Amino acid sequence: MSTSAQLRSALVDRLTEDGSLSDPGWRGAAGAVPRELFTGTYFMSVAGSVPTSYRPVREGEPGWLEGVYSDATLITQLDGRIRPDDVTEGAVPGSPSSSSTLPSLVLRMWHQLDAEDGHRVLEIGTGTGYSTALGAYCLGDAGLTSIEYDPVVGGAAATALKAAGFAPRLIIGDGLRGDPDGGRYDRIVATCSVRYIPLPWLHQVRPGGKILVTLSGWSYANALALLDVTGPGEATGRFLPGYTSFMIARPHDRPPRPALALLPGDERPSRIDPAQLDDWTGGWVAQLAAPSAERMGAGAEQILWDVSTGSQARTAPDRDGGWTVVQRGPIRLWDQVERAVQRWQAVGGPHQEAFGITVSAAGQRVWLGTEDGPGWDLPI
Ligand SMILES: C[S@@+](CC[C@H](N)C(=O)[O-])C[C@H]1O[C@@H](n2cnc3c(N)ncnc32)[C@H](O)[C@@H]1O
């Protein structure tokens, strides 16, 4: 049976070989921080379960330590309250609300953040504390502050960080409000996603500093952005290569909705193939165009629903090989999505890397190509 040190070293080798861990400093951190101290018992999804259910993988059971040293996200809380040790029998359904993010992603993000010795760094979303520990290993405790929304999760992270020998400053609170006592930072990195850049961050990071955060929304589409803060309340940035997603910051989460009831509306042919919304960037473009909607369905049968206005759009294949869309309510969701997807397709349907973001007192806008290209305002 392999030991923790052996499995950790094998993980570092794998991540180095596949190119996700090129920096010697972060390689050192990955090789030094015992992830099992942070994950303890974790959840594993039950294959084929609908809705997805999760069973606890208990500390010490066969496969537990191998799971800890897989390059996978380990879920550690469901629905904002259920921890793996609360489940005494079988599996439970739920929505993941805290986790230890996959090591390759947190290491890549620390690397992309480009923090230097002496920088002050604010992390949003302590979670298990694993990413915080990696940061503390490389950057030192003194410059690192981490904020966690959930007091139970934050308490467990504090215990784990102490056990692992790290002592960064930890705060329980809403990280979207920034660090109220923290003064100016050089960097903010978020391991939860946001619908728009929280205004306090734009004043908390000094001009010349950076913010690394995933933009998401109510249709589950995500895009990782690296922003340069250009002045108080102002920033500009680009979206990065790859396919990064994070659970949404709790205050930005979608509103509760009743059971879906599809209602009649106006019908017309769709000008786009609805399956384009299943593409990683296509779904994100649709979310930019209709940020108040939640997307359900797949392929030719997409459903968009804005709960606050009751607006709905749903598509279906027609007999001639095309598609129809039925829309109702004050917001013509499909009109918005269709226009945006057509503009994206007109330039070849590029990945998110082709997009950028500008934030100022005038608002927050994601654009395609250049700042004066087609763009969509974020729902601030
Ligand atoms: C993906 S997990 C973080 C993973 C963590 N960095 C790790 O490596 O273990 C996201 C965390 O963000 C927290 N979170 C959600 N909204 C937040 C907010 N507004 N402020 C601070 N933390 C938040 C969640 O409770 C959750 O623990």
The ligand as an ORCA input file, in Angstrom:
! r2SCAN-3c Opt
* xyz 0 1
  C     -14.646     25.533     -4.501
  S     -14.723     25.886     -2.811
  C     -13.121     26.493     -2.426
  C     -12.020     25.531     -2.603
  C     -10.824     25.844     -1.767
  N     -10.102     26.974     -2.231
  C      -9.967     24.616     -1.590
  O      -8.960     24.457     -2.253
  O     -10.344     23.796     -0.770
  C     -15.630     27.404     -2.796
  C     -15.794     27.980     -1.416
  O     -16.230     29.321     -1.555
  C     -17.047     29.596     -0.441
  N     -17.823     30.816     -0.715
  C     -18.985     30.934     -1.418
  N     -19.367     32.218     -1.437
  C     -18.454     32.930     -0.726
  C     -18.325     34.296     -0.362
  N     -19.220     35.186     -0.751
  N     -17.255     34.653      0.401
  C     -16.334     33.746      0.800
  N     -16.414     32.432      0.501
  C     -17.455     32.027     -0.264
  C     -17.878     28.340     -0.303
  O     -18.490     28.253      0.966
  C     -16.838     27.274     -0.572
  O     -16.257     26.836      0.612
*
